[in-house]
Amino acid sequence: MKIPHRILLRSCLPALCLTAFGGCANFVETKAITTFTEALQKENLDELKGSTSSRFGNKALRVPEAVDDFAILRLPKGDLEITDVNEIDKDTKEVTAKFGKSTQKFRYLLVRNPDTRKWVVDDVLIRKKKDGITSTKPVTELMDLVTRVREFLVAWDTGVRGQMLEVATPEFGETLSQLPRGYLAKLAQRAIGDRAEDLKFRPEAQLDEDVAVVRLPRRSGQMIISFQKMGGEWLISDLAVESKRDKDHIPSVRQLATALNSAVNFLKAYNKGDKDGLKDVCLKSFYQGSLVPANLETVSLPDPEQAVDTFQIKLHTGLADFVVPHGQELVKINLDRIEGEDSDTPVKFLVSDVTLYELEGNQEKRLSAMFLSHAIVDIFAEGLVTRDQNTLRLTSTPDFQERVWKKLNESELLDLEMPEIETAVPKVMTTVFMGAVTEVTVQQGTRALVYVLRDEGGALLVDDVLMPVISRPNSLKQTLEITIPVRRFAAAVSTSDLTRLPLISSKDFCLSVWHSCERIPEIGVKPSEHFELPLTTLQVKSDRAVAVLGDDRYGARVLLVKENDNYVIDDVLLISGPEARQRIELKNALRLELSRFRGNGRGQAAASLEAPLVTSPSLQNAVGPTR
């Protein structure tokens, strides 16, 4: 019997459905998934958009390169087999499928297009296992993140400020927004500018609920981009650059931008003389100790607008350096990293000092030392003029204190002669830095003086004052060290103070004279009168010194020796004229007079006093003729 065609077709249709699509029950699911996978294989963006939901398109297909980026996800190809369908509601289904001979299963979320009423792909859930941990990630989230990476690269490549801030978190965007336009563009160029054109765009992403990390190859390393999900979109919270070249390594672009902001704001405030502005970007110690008392106009630093093309900045452990050429110098701004009090408080970078390096020399100058040195010079100079003992001690090195200032009482300091130190405010002419030593040349009255400062455990203190003199050392410290015992000896002789004279005389002087005295013998002249003249010549050699008061016609030549690190008087030649008989050696004269008192023969003693008392070659020849 012949069967009608329509009856035969009706009876065979189920078999055909089973053969072609794995059963008519899965026809719509199979068609939706197959259309999606074929569009992927053809890399046809329009067909992909037609086979997916609007949500899928907005998150995963919003840039033309999205078709290429799907290759990163390695979505399956081959013959489709539906293994399970879960109808969530009348317009939503979850379909489990596998492809070809693979046993791996994928879950597709299908939704009904509200306009066409066709079933389309709304998402694909991919299971991944890494380090023993299995996770399931939606394709839309992965593609949304990959697309955000592309948008980030475009924004930072073009340097368009608005676009750069748009893809950043509010905190990161706030830091970037504070940078002047040129600095922001250069920061972006340094962060992403090393990408090679021949490198394929192959980001590696790790996602969690609201955070993600994407690694992107560079020519000499890789970028590590940190994302945070806010308001349903991925935003960049930071960026790191790992490079084989140390100069290109950036542990945190966000921290680098923070340090850069501080350096730029420091230069802005400095050039305006805005000390309140400097307070906000400097360490308290640097601000109060160096900048507050300083005249900022005395040291020039580059204008930040002029430095934008030449600056370099680098992060180190716990600090950062901002370096820029300025005239014949290289300026380095040192910034210390200050951690926040808690996790919600951002890291800050504050200026701790500024160092200036000569491009054609070896001089290295710290701004703190320059300003502090000028302030210390002013304070010390005022202490010298006013003879303020406390000021001189507080602003002097331990060596200067021990050799000079601690040996003087207030009355001695007031009477101390320092004719080269004029009553005038020193005007700084030049400052020379030599490691721990700083030399400040000033014009003080009519004289040019050099104040020598030394770093003592972080404190800058005056170690000496160099003076323009002849016939004696130009060191104030050495001059005073020798002058003090001479003046004390003169005072003790004038008052016949036999308790003080042994303290400032040599062992030989004490044994041969002072220990045998009950009073100072008369020798025919008054020694104290010879000490009233000013110091004209001073020569120092090894542990001996000769100080000349007055000249060849009248004065004294004092021989000092060093005992127990202190200069003491060993003898004095009293000068009453140019001839030998007009000169008396004090120690020998006193010893002879003491011998006469002891009864050793009055005639012998008298004869000795009448003869020229110039028997000490060392005292006579220690220096040439006095002036």
Secondary structure, DSSP 8 states (H G I E B T S, - for coil): ----HHHHHHHHHHHHHHHHHS-GGGHHHHHHHHHHHHHHHHT-HHHHHHTB-HHHHHHHSSSTTHHHHHHHHT---S-EEEEEEEEEETTEEEEEEEETT---EEEEEEEE-TTT--EEEEEEEEEEEETTEEEEEEHHHHHHHHHHHHHHHHHHHHT-HHHHHHTB-HHHHHHHHTS-HHHHHHHHHHHHTT--TTS----EEEE-SSEEEEEEEETTEEEEEEEEEETTEEEEEEEEEEESSGGG-BS-HHHHHHHHHHHHHHHHHHHHT-HHHHHHHB-HHHIIIIITTS-GGGS----HHHHTTT-EEEEETTEEEEEEEETTEEEEEEEEEE--SSTTS--EEEEEEEEEEETTS--EEEHHHHHHHHHHHHHHHHHHHHT-HHHHHHTB-HHHHHHTGGG--HHHHHH---TTS-SS--EEEEEEEETTEEEEEEEETTEEEEEEEEEETTEEEEEEEE---SSS-SBHHHHHHHHHHHHHHHHHHHTT-TTTGGGGB-HHHHHHTGGG-SS----SS-HHHHTTS-EEEEEEETTEEEEEEE-SSSEEEEEEEEETTEEEEEEEEEESSSSGGGEEEHHHHHHHHHHHHTTS-HHHHHHHHHS-B---HHHHHSS----
